Amino acid sequence: MRKAYFHIFSRLSKSENEELRSTLKFLTGGNKATSALSSFFSNNQKSLTNSLNDTQLSNNNNNNNNNTSEDTKYINTIVKLLNTNLTKHEKNELRIRKHYDIFYKNLRDVLELTSSTAVSNQYPNTNITSKDMLNQIILSELTETFDIYKVSKIILSKKFHHFDELLDNISLFPINERLQISLLIYYRTKKLDIKQKYFQDWIKQLDNFKPSIQRVFWRCLYHKMNIENSKKDIYDTIVQIGNWNPNKIITLYQSLFEIANLLPNQNKLTINQNLFVITLRTLAPYKDFRSHMIKIVKLSLDCKLVNEKPLDPSVTQQADITNITSQYKFAISLNLILHEIYNNCLSSQNKQNNSIIPELEDIFKIINNEEKDIKSQLSIRYT
């Protein structure tokens, strides 16, 4: 309640118009304000849509005979305030409609909060609805505060189910945002018509997607119940993308680690990137090690393995120290995870799992050699 109150207050208190300041007092006046405005919103909900051909809101609230002249004055002031925030796009009726729908709802929410006699101790977003989430996405675009990371969390949330409504309004968004949103919706719904419409555009724009959205793209091609079809779809897509580099290879393995042994390999990788690929390809056939593979993928994300560059002895310690530290962290952490698997295999009666021991020992040799190399690089930079 306080957050909503001070948001309105910060906007009104800056104005020298006494009408706005008195309106603030009216909004916080409790039952009187709530009664007047609730009737205004309920009586004008239908007329709001019909008035969108005009660039400003009309004074439809004058038809509300239940309001006093003083109440009407305050309501007119609120309408003026909404008009000052109107999207400056006369021809785009859809944006204007969404603008008013969302801002009217936000104002109603403020009134409900300010007139409430008891404040809930729960976090405000605890009871957020799918419709609220939809409004947040559209509002972020209208107010130019769109953030694909925040939007992806909303769409991937189990609470969100207004997929059709979001698709109906997808033309509001620029092409890159539109494609990422459609991809996220397809990931949640698996509707084939979405894939048929956007798939080729996803491929063309994949390099321009955020890394997390790129991983969602590859996950969309993974069919757990039909690995052969997954492999075919993945390889067909790989051929279409082309221009493969270490960045794309690591993203591919991070996304599809469960079937890493079926994915293509590449030679032009850094030592750690190569370790990452070899390790996942070694562990993938063993279902018992899935939790360890998840740890390794998270480690690669934490160390930004996708952006790792080869060590350059000619680079000064200040310029390259972060790169060395990150590489060392990955190698040591990977070593610990693999030793946990190794020890479990030694103590296990499962002979199938024991067959992985020689492969793990080969990986340990690579890690030990890398540790020596990193230490020598550090000694060169500090001498």
TORKE-848397 format. One record per residue: z negated, x, y of N, C-alpha, C in turn. Coordinates in steps of 0.02 Angstrom, whole numbers, plus 50000, padded with zeros to 5 digits. Example, Ala and Ser with C-alpha at 12.3 -4.5 7.8 and 13.67 -1.06 7.14 Angstrom:
2
49610|50660|49716|49610|50615|49775|49610|50660|49835
49646|50642|49888|49643|50684|49947|49606|50645|50002
% end
This chain:
383
50000|50041|49940|50000|50000|50000|50000|50043|50062
49959|50094|50064|49955|50137|50123|50021|50173|50135
50053|50194|50080|50116|50231|50088|50168|50186|50120
50173|50123|50096|50222|50077|50124|50204|50061|50197
50140|50052|50211|50118|50035|50279|50136|50091|50328
50121|50152|50310|50134|50207|50356|50209|50222|50363
50248|50204|50311|50321|50213|50318|50347|50168|50374
50325|50105|50374|50345|50058|50427|50316|50080|50493
50253|50101|50492|50220|50121|50554|50254|50180|50587
50276|50229|50546|50309|50288|50574|50373|50271|50610
50407|50219|50586|50469|50199|50617|50457|50159|50680
50406|50116|50680|50395|50072|50737|50357|50106|50794
50310|50150|50776|50268|50179|50828|50307|50226|50873
50365|50251|50849|50405|50296|50890|50442|50259|50945
50451|50194|50937|50487|50155|50986|50442|50135|51043
50471|50131|51102|50432|50111|51160|50435|50035|51169
50468|50002|51124|50476|49930|51129|50412|49896|51105
50378|49861|51149|50315|49829|51133|50324|49774|51081
50386|49745|51077|50397|49693|51028|50390|49720|50957
50414|49782|50947|50408|49812|50881|50336|49826|50862
50297|49848|50910|50227|49863|50896|50188|49799|50880
50203|49746|50916|50169|49683|50902|50191|49655|50835
50254|49669|50816|50278|49647|50750|50240|49682|50694
50223|49745|50704|50183|49781|50655|50116|49747|50645
50085|49727|50698|50022|49691|50693|50031|49625|50655
50089|49593|50668|50104|49530|50633|50111|49542|50558
50146|49596|50539|50157|49612|50469|50092|49624|50432
50043|49652|50466|49979|49668|50434|49928|49614|50446
49951|49556|50469|49905|49503|50487|49880|49462|50430
49902|49478|50369|49874|49444|50310|49912|49381|50293
49876|49325|50280|49906|49264|50253|49956|49232|50301
49943|49237|50366|49988|49205|50415|50057|49237|50411
50058|49303|50412|50123|49338|50409|50157|49326|50343
50118|49328|50288|50147|49318|50222|50179|49249|50216
50144|49198|50241|50168|49129|50237|50233|49121|50276
50234|49146|50337|50293|49138|50379|50354|49174|50350
50343|49236|50329|50399|49276|50305|50421|49256|50235
50375|49234|50193|50395|49214|50126|50441|49154|50129
50426|49107|50174|50469|49049|50182|50537|49070|50210
50536|49119|50255|50598|49144|50284|50643|49174|50230
50614|49215|50186|50653|49248|50135|50680|49198|50084
50638|49149|50064|50660|49101|50014|50714|49055|50041
50709|49035|50105|50758|48989|50134|50823|49022|50151
50822|49088|50161|50881|49122|50185|50915|49165|50132
50891|49162|50070|50919|49205|50018|50993|49188|50006
51008|49122|50003|51077|49102|49989|51122|49114|50049
51096|49101|50108|51138|49108|50168|51152|49180|50184
51112|49226|50156|51122|49297|50170|51190|49321|50146
51208|49302|50084|51271|49324|50055|51331|49297|50093
51325|49233|50116|51381|49202|50151|51392|49231|50221
51344|49266|50248|51350|49292|50315|51374|49364|50318
51395|49390|50261|51412|49461|50257|51478|49478|50291
51519|49429|50305|51582|49443|50339|51571|49465|50411
51512|49450|50438|51494|49473|50505|51462|49540|50499
51466|49582|50550|51437|49649|50547|51363|49650|50562
51335|49594|50584|51264|49591|50596|51236|49526|50567
51171|49526|50554|51139|49466|50528|51135|49412|50582
51149|49351|50563|51142|49296|50611|51070|49273|50613
51055|49231|50659|50986|49208|50667|50975|49145|50625
50988|49150|50560|50981|49092|50517|50909|49067|50513
50863|49112|50528|50793|49092|50521|50773|49039|50571
50817|49024|50622|50801|48971|50670|50800|48903|50636
50833|48900|50577|50835|48837|50541|50770|48822|50506
50727|48869|50505|50663|48860|50470|50613|48827|50516
50606|48761|50508|50564|48723|50554|50490|48733|50542
50473|48766|50488|50403|48776|50472|50372|48832|50512
50413|48876|50541|50388|48933|50578|50373|48914|50650
50322|48941|50678|50306|48932|50748|50353|48975|50789
50356|48962|50855|50399|49002|50898|50379|49075|50897
50313|49087|50890|50290|49157|50887|50313|49191|50823
50307|49154|50767|50330|49181|50703|50404|49197|50705
50443|49151|50736|50515|49160|50740|50532|49223|50780
50494|49236|50833|50505|49295|50874|50496|49358|50833
50444|49360|50791|50431|49418|50750|50486|49426|50697
50508|49371|50668|50560|49374|50618|50625|49400|50648
50641|49378|50709|50700|49403|50743|50697|49478|50754
50637|49502|50769|50627|49574|50779|50640|49612|50714
50617|49584|50658|50628|49615|50593|50702|49618|50577
50739|49563|50593|50810|49561|50582|50846|49614|50623
50824|49623|50685|50853|49674|50728|50841|49743|50699
50781|49753|50672|50765|49818|50642|50811|49832|50583
50824|49781|50541|50869|49789|50485|50940|49804|50509
50961|49771|50564|51028|49782|50590|51038|49853|50616
50984|49883|50642|50991|49952|50667|51003|50000|50611
50985|49980|50550|50993|50023|50491|51056|50006|50451
51098|49962|50479|51156|49938|50443|51207|49993|50431
51234|49994|50371|51286|50043|50355|51346|50033|50401
51369|50087|50432|51425|50084|50479|51491|50089|50441
51507|50034|50409|51568|50033|50369|51592|49960|50366
51626|49939|50419|51642|49869|50427|51684|49841|50370
51729|49882|50342|51775|49858|50292|51745|49856|50222
51690|49891|50213|51662|49896|50145|51609|49842|50137
51630|49783|50118|51584|49728|50112|51532|49739|50057
51552|49772|50004|51507|49783|49948|51448|49826|49969
51460|49879|50007|51406|49923|50030|51358|49884|50076
51387|49841|50120|51345|49803|50165|51301|49753|50126
51331|49721|50076|51292|49674|50037|51234|49709|50002
51248|49766|49971|51195|49802|49937|51142|49826|49986
51165|49846|50045|51118|49869|50096|51066|49816|50111
51089|49754|50124|51042|49701|50142|51001|49677|50083
51033|49672|50025|50995|49650|49966|50936|49696|49952
50950|49761|49954|50897|49809|49938|50845|49813|49992
50866|49813|50055|50817|49820|50109|50775|49757|50118
50803|49699|50104|50763|49639|50105|50710|49641|50050
50730|49664|49993|50682|49670|49938|50627|49719|49956
50647|49776|49985|50596|49826|50004|50547|49798|50055
50573|49759|50102|50529|49730|50153|50482|49679|50122
50507|49639|50075|50463|49592|50040|50408|49629|50003
50426|49685|49971|50376|49725|49936|50322|49750|49983
50343|49771|50043|50295|49795|50093|50247|49739|50112
50274|49679|50122|50233|49622|50142|50183|49604|50087
50206|49606|50025|50161|49591|49970|50104|49641|49966
50120|49705|49979|50069|49756|49977|50019|49749|50034
50045|49737|50094|50000|49736|50153|49957|49673|50155
49979|49619|50121|49940|49558|50122|49894|49552|50062
49898|49599|50016|49857|49597|49956|49784|49613|49972
49739|49578|49940|49668|49589|49951|49639|49643|49906
49676|49658|49853|49652|49709|49806|49709|49757|49791
49693|49821|49789|49744|49872|49776|49735|49897|49705
49790|49898|49668|49787|49922|49599|49776|49997|49598
49737|50019|49549|49724|50091|49541|49778|50126|49501
49825|50088|49475|49877|50118|49435|49929|50151|49479
49965|50198|49448|50019|50232|49484|50072|50180|49502
50099|50182|49563|50146|50130|49586|50206|50120|49541
50230|50172|49507|50290|50166|49466|50275|50142|49394
50211|50130|49379|50193|50111|49311|50228|50046|49291
50232|49999|49336|50260|49933|49320|50330|49924|49348
50365|49977|49362|50432|49972|49389|50479|49940|49338
50522|49897|49362|50568|49861|49317|50636|49895|49316
50677|49873|49268|50745|49900|49263|50785|49882|49326
50774|49823|49353|50808|49803|49415|50788|49848|49473
50724|49866|49476|50700|49913|49528|50735|49980|49521
50742|50003|49460|50776|50067|49447|50849|50064|49470
50882|50009|49455|50951|50000|49477|50955|50004|49553
50910|49970|49587|50909|49971|49661|50898|50041|49688
50855|50079|49654|50842|50148|49675|50905|50190|49672
50944|50182|49618|51006|50221|49611|51055|50204|49667
51065|50139|49677|51113|50117|49729|51089|50136|49798
51024|50127|49810|50996|50144|49875|51003|50219|49889
50996|50261|49839|51003|50333|49849|51073|50351|49872
51122|50314|49848|51191|50326|49870|51202|50300|49941
51176|50241|49955|51185|50211|50022|51151|50252|50076
51095|50284|50058|51058|50323|50107|51073|50398|50102
51123|50415|50061|51146|50485|50054|51090|50531|50030
51049|50505|49984|50996|50546|49954|51006|50551|49878
51068|50542|49856|51083|50542|49784|51066|50609|49753
51031|50607|49697|51013|50667|49659|51026|50652|49586
51074|50687|49556|51094|50671|49488|51037|50683|49438
50992|50730|49452|50936|50741|49407|50890|50681|49406
50875|50653|49465|50832|50594|49468|50867|50534|49438
50931|50527|49453|50969|50470|49426|50974|50474|49350
50983|50534|49324|50988|50541|49251|50923|50522|49217
50867|50538|49248|50802|50519|49220|50795|50443|49217
50821|50410|49269|50818|50337|49271|50861|50307|49216
50924|50329|49212|50970|50300|49164|50948|50314|49092
50920|50373|49081|50898|50391|49013|50829|50363|48996
50796|50331|49045|50731|50301|49033|50738|50240|48986
50690|50233|48941|50692|50176|48895|50684|50109|48931
50655|50111|48991|50645|50050|49029|50710|50024|49061
50758|50068|49071|50818|50049|49106|50869|50016|49059
50893|49957|49078|50944|49924|49037|50996|49887|49079
50998|49898|49144|51048|49867|49187|51113|49909|49189
51140|49922|49130|51199|49965|49126|51261|49930|49153
51271|49867|49135|51330|49831|49158|51329|49823|49234
51270|49810|49262|51265|49801|49334|51281|49867|49371
51258|49922|49342|51272|49987|49372|51347|50002|49369
51378|49986|49313|51450|49996|49306|51489|49953|49355
51464|49893|49368|51497|49848|49416|51498|49877|49486
51449|49920|49500|51443|49949|49567|51462|50023|49569
51494|50046|49516|51506|50118|49511|51556|50143|49562
51597|50098|49590|51645|50118|49641|51612|50140|49706
51547|50125|49713|51510|50148|49772|51503|50224|49774
51508|50256|49716|51492|50327|49711|51556|50369|49714
51550|50431|49740|51606|50478|49739|51626|50493|49667
51685|50519|49658|51713|50527|49591|51669|50569|49545
51642|50625|49569|51602|50667|49525|51538|50632|49503
51505|50599|49550|51444|50561|49533|51461|50503|49487
51518|50471|49500|51540|50415|49460|51549|50435|49387
51581|50492|49376|51594|50515|49308|51530|50534|49272
51484|50566|49307|51420|50584|49275|51379|50523|49258
51379|50473|49302|51343|50411|49289|51374|50375|49229
51440|50371|49227|51473|50337|49171|51459|50373|49105
51455|50439|49107|51439|50478|49047|51368|50462|49022
51321|50460|49068|51252|50443|49050|51246|50373|49022
51284|50326|49050|51283|50258|49025|51312|50256|48954
51367|50293|48943|51397|50294|48876|51348|50324|48825
51312|50376|48846|51263|50408|48801|51210|50357|48779
51191|50313|48825|51140|50263|48809|51168|50205|48769
51228|50183|48786|51254|50121|48757|51304|50131|48700
51339|50189|48700|51391|50204|48651|51447|50151|48651
51460|50123|48710|51515|50074|48715|51582|50111|48718
51625|50094|48671|51688|50131|48664|51734|50121|48724
51730|50063|48757|51774|50052|48814|51759|50101|48871
51696|50122|48877|51678|50171|48928|51708|50238|48911
51703|50258|48848|51732|50322|48826|51807|50322|48834
51840|50268|48816|51912|50264|48821|51935|50269|48894
51897|50242|48939|51915|50242|49009|51904|50309|49043
51849|50343|49025|51827|50401|49064|51832|50468|49027
51845|50468|48962|51839|50530|48923|51881|50587|48950
51944|50574|48964|51988|50627|48988|51965|50653|49057
51939|50609|49097|51913|50631|49163|51849|50672|49154
51809|50655|49104|51749|50695|49090|51769|50766|49073
51820|50774|49031|51842|50840|49011|51868|50880|49071
51908|50847|49113|51936|50881|49172|51883|50904|49221
51830|50865|49228|51778|50879|49278|51715|50911|49248
51717|50928|49183|51657|50952|49149|51626|51013|49183
51667|51059|49207|51641|51119|49239|51604|51102|49304
51619|51045|49333|51587|51025|49396|51523|50984|49384
51509|50967|49322|51448|50930|49306|51388|50977|49307
51330|50949|49320|51268|50988|49315|51257|51009|49243
51225|51067|49230|51215|51090|49161|51184|51038|49115
51134|51002|49139|51102|50951|49097|51151|50896|49078
51196|50878|49123|51246|50826|49108|51298|50853|49060
51315|50918|49066|51361|50948|49018|51332|50944|48947
51268|50955|48941|51236|50950|48875|51239|50879|48848
51230|50830|48892|51236|50760|48872|51307|50746|48846
51357|50775|48879|51426|50766|48858|51435|50788|48785
51410|50847|48768|51418|50872|48699|51376|50830|48650
51319|50806|48673|51278|50764|48628|51314|50699|48611
51357|50676|48657|51394|50614|48644|51444|50622|48587
51462|50684|48571|51510|50697|48517|51475|50708|48450
51410|50707|48450|51372|50721|48389|51354|50655|48355
51380|50647|48293|51365|50587|48254|51322|50609|48194
51260|50595|48197|51213|50620|48147|51231|50596|48077
51257|50536|48072|51272|50507|48007|51342|50525|47982
51380|50561|48023|51448|50579|48002|51465|50648|48031
51442|50699|47998|51450|50768|48023|51523|50788|48025
51563|50767|47977|51634|50786|47975|51671|50758|48035
51657|50696|48053|51688|50667|48113|51664|50704|48176
51600|50722|48176|51573|50760|48233|51611|50825|48241
51620|50861|48186|51654|50925|48189|51725|50917|48215
51760|50865|48192|51829|50853|48214|51831|50838|48289
51786|50793|48312|51785|50775|48384|51768|50835|48427
51721|50876|48404|51700|50934|48442|51757|50985|48448
51789|51000|48392|51843|51050|48394|51903|51025|48433
51919|50961|48428|51974|50933|48467|51959|50939|48541
51896|50928|48559|51876|50932|48630|51877|51005|48654
51855|51050|48611|51855|51121|48629|51926|51145|48645
51973|51122|48605|52043|51141|48617|52067|51114|48684
52047|51054|48701|52068|51024|48765|52038|51060|48825
51975|51083|48818|51941|51114|48874|51970|51183|48889
51976|51225|48839|52004|51292|48850|51962|51334|48896
51988|51395|48911|51956|51442|48957|51882|51451|48940
51868|51468|48878|51799|51474|48856|51768|51540|48878
51706|51536|48899|51668|51595|48922|51597|51591|48894
51557|51643|48902|51488|51642|48876|51447|51582|48900
51457|51562|48963|51420|51506|48991|51432|51443|48949
51495|51429|48934|51512|51369|48896|51488|51373|48824
51492|51433|48795|51470|51442|48725|51395|51428|48719
51355|51455|48764|51282|51445|48761|51265|51372|48772
51299|51339|48820|51287|51268|48832|51303|51227|48769
51358|51245|48736|51378|51211|48675|51324|51217|48621
51298|51277|48611|51247|51288|48560|51180|51256|48579
51163|51256|48643|51103|51222|48664|51107|51147|48650
51166|51119|48657|51176|51047|48649|51178|51026|48576
51209|51067|48534|51223|51048|48464|51191|51097|48415
51129|51115|48428|51096|51167|48388|51088|51146|48315
51084|51079|48302|51075|51056|48232|51133|51076|48187
51193|51082|48216|51252|51100|48177|51282|51166|48203
51238|51211|48223|51260|51275|48252|51304|51314|48204
51290|51308|48138|51329|51345|48089|51401|51320|48084
51416|51262|48113|51483|51234|48112|51522|51247|48177
51488|51276|48226|51519|51286|48292|51556|51353|48295
51605|51358|48339|51642|51421|48346|51599|51475|48378
51617|51536|48367|51579|51593|48394|51623|51630|48445
51592|51675|48481|51629|51715|48530|51597|51784|48534
51638|51835|48543|51614|51904|48542|51587|51926|48610
51613|51899|48664|51595|51924|48731|51531|51893|48756
51476|51910|48722|51410|51884|48741|51363|51942|48754
51311|51929|48794|51259|51980|48802|51219|51985|48738
51176|52035|48733|51136|52045|48672|51093|51984|48658
51060|51958|48709|51017|51899|48699|51057|51837|48683
51113|51828|48716|51156|51770|48701|51180|51774|48629
51198|51833|48607|51220|51842|48538|51162|51829|48490
51102|51852|48507|51043|51838|48466|51031|51763|48460
51038|51729|48516|51027|51656|48518|51076|51621|48470
51139|51639|48474|51190|51608|48432|51178|51624|48358
51166|51688|48343|51155|51709|48274|51094|51673|48244
51041|51668|48284|50979|51637|48259|50991|51564|48243
51023|51527|48288|51035|51456|48276|51082|51445|48217
51132|51488|48211|51178|51481|48154|51142|51496|48088
51093|51540|48090|51054|51557|48030|51007|51500|48011
50976|51468|48060|50925|51417|48046|50954|51348|48034
51014|51334|48061|51042|51266|48059|51045|51234|47989
51063|51271|47936|51067|51239|47871|50999|51217|47842
50944|51238|47873|50878|51224|47846|50843|51171|47890
50837|51111|47864|50807|51056|47902|50733|51069|47919
50700|51109|47878|50628|51122|47889|50616|51161|47954
50667|51192|47981|50657|51235|48039|50681|51203|48105
50692|51137|48103|50718|51104|48163|50671|51111|48223
50605|51104|48211|50557|51110|48266|50559|51180|48297
50570|51230|48255|50575|51299|48281|50639|51308|48322
50692|51275|48301|50756|51279|48337|50749|51247|48407
50712|51192|48409|50700|51160|48474|50662|51208|48521
50613|51244|48494|50577|51293|48534|50624|51347|48560
50669|51369|48518|50716|51422|48538|50763|51397|48593
50787|51335|48586|50830|51306|48638|50793|51301|48704
50731|51276|48701|50690|51271|48762|50679|51340|48794
50669|51390|48751|50660|51459|48775|50724|51482|48811
50782|51466|48784|50845|51486|48815|50854|51453|48883
50830|51391|48889|50834|51356|48953|50786|51386|49004
50726|51402|48980|50675|51431|49024|50697|51499|49050
50729|51538|49008|50752|51605|49028|50821|51605|49060
50849|51545|49069|50916|51539|49099|50967|51584|49063
50966|51579|48998|51009|51621|48956|51083|51610|48971
51099|51549|48992|51169|51533|49007|51197|51576|49062
51154|51602|49107|51177|51642|49164|51164|51717|49154
51142|51737|49096|51124|51807|49085|51185|51853|49089
51174|51910|49121|51227|51961|49128|51206|52024|49091
51254|52065|49068|51238|52128|49035|51200|52175|49081
51155|52215|49054|51119|52264|49094|51167|52318|49118
51159|52336|49181|51202|52387|49212|51158|52445|49234
51163|52503|49201|51121|52561|49218|51129|52584|49290
51185|52569|49321|51197|52592|49390|51162|52550|49442
51137|52491|49422|51105|52446|49469|51034|52469|49482
51011|52465|49544|50944|52487|49562|50891|52441|49533
50830|52465|49528|50776|52427|49497|50762|52362|49534
50766|52362|49601|50750|52301|49638|50802|52247|49626
50865|52267|49619|50919|52218|49610|50922|52189|49540
50898|52227|49491|50907|52206|49421|50842|52193|49384
50785|52200|49418|50721|52194|49384|50710|52124|49356
50732|52072|49393|50724|52003|49370|50764|51991|49306
50824|52019|49304|50867|52011|49245|50835|52044|49184
50808|52104|49194|50776|52140|49138|50715|52103|49113
50674|52079|49160|50613|52043|49141|50629|51981|49100
50680|51943|49121|50699|51883|49086|50726|51898|49016
50764|51952|49011|50791|51971|48945|50735|51993|48898
50687|52029|48925|50631|52052|48884|50589|51993|48861
50578|51945|48906|50539|51886|48889|50572|51848|48833
50638|51840|48836|50673|51802|48784|50668|51838|48717
50680|51904|48717|50679|51942|48654|50610|51939|48621
50557|51950|48661|50489|51950|48633|50470|51880|48608
50485|51829|48647|50468|51760|48627|50506|51739|48565
50570|51757|48561|50609|51741|48502|50581|51776|48441
50560|51837|48450|50530|51876|48395|50468|51840|48367
50427|51813|48411|50366|51778|48390|50383|51715|48351
50432|51677|48375|50451|51615|48341|50479|51630|48271
50521|51681|48267|50552|51698|48202|50501|51727|48153
50452|51763|48179|50400|51789|48134|50357|51732|48107
50349|51680|48145|50313|51621|48120|50351|51590|48061
50417|51586|48067|50458|51561|48012|50455|51609|47953
50459|51672|47968|50459|51724|47916|50394|51722|47875
50338|51716|47908|50273|51714|47874|50266|51650|47832
50293|51595|47859|50290|51532|47821|50332|51537|47758
50389|51571|47763|50432|51578|47704|50399|51622|47650
50365|51674|47673|50332|51719|47625|50277|51683|47586
50244|51637|47620|50188|51601|47587|50209|51536|47555
50274|51519|47561|50298|51455|47535|50322|51462|47464
50316|51407|47427|50340|51405|47358|50413|51380|47355
50440|51363|47414|50508|51337|47418|50558|51395|47415
50590|51403|47358|50635|51459|47348|50697|51454|47393
50716|51392|47410|50774|51382|47454|50761|51413|47522
50701|51403|47548|50683|51432|47612|50677|51507|47609
50657|51533|47551|50649|51605|47544|50715|51642|47550
50769|51607|47540|50835|51639|47543|50853|51661|47615
50816|51635|47664|50830|51653|47733|50797|51718|47754
50750|51743|47713|50711|51803|47732|50755|51864|47748
50804|51881|47706|50846|51940|47723|50883|51931|47789
50905|51870|47805|50940|51858|47868|50893|51866|47927
50831|51844|47919|50782|51853|47972|50767|51927|47984
50764|51964|47931|50750|52036|47937|50807|52071|47976
50868|52049|47965|50924|52077|48003|50918|52061|48078
50895|52001|48093|50886|51982|48163|50830|52023|48195
50777|52035|48157|50721|52076|48182|50745|52146|48202
50791|52174|48164|50818|52240|48180|50855|52239|48247
50893|52186|48259|50929|52179|48323|50879|52174|48380
50826|52135|48370|50776|52126|48423|50740|52192|48437
50722|52229|48385|50688|52294|48395|50732|52343|48433
50795|52344|48417|50841|52388|48453|50847|52367|48527
50847|52301|48539|50852|52278|48608|50789|52298|48647
50731|52291|48616|50668|52309|48650|50670|52382|48671
50694|52425|48627|50699|52496|48643|50747|52507|48702
50802|52471|48701|50852|52479|48754|50823|52456|48821
50787|52400|48820|50759|52374|48883|50706|52422|48910
50666|52449|48867|50614|52497|48889|50646|52560|48919
50701|52581|48889|50736|52641|48917|50766|52624|48984
50791|52563|48992|50819|52541|49057|50765|52539|49110
50706|52517|49091|50651|52514|49139|50629|52584|49159
50628|52629|49110|50607|52698|49126|50656|52732|49174
50721|52717|49165|50772|52745|49210|50762|52719|49281
50746|52655|49288|50739|52625|49354|50675|52646|49390
50626|52668|49353|50562|52686|49384|50553|52762|49389
50605|52800|49373|50600|52873|49379|50648|52899|49431
% end
